[in-house]
Amino acid sequence: MEVWFYTFDYTGFFGKSDTERLKTIANGVNFALGVEEDEAKEFVKEATALSQAETLCRSLIYEKLKKK
């Protein structure tokens, strides 16, 4: 995902302020929505794949913890 935001300053997300994180997320959404249609489709595809990978990893961790 970092490639998609190479010109976007997302450093505010890593700050201590929740307000700053929220502003950074909102600005990131606006930035992502400002791309061409085919780029937006590719972005959605990559974001979906990352979300699915996270879900899979969480389920594997959960199963491992459940067996303990």
Protein Blocks (a to p, Z undefined) as FASTA:
>chain_A
ZZmmmmbcfklmmmmbfklmmmmmmmmmmmmmmpcfklmmmmmmmmmmmmmmmmmmmmmm
mmmmmmZZ
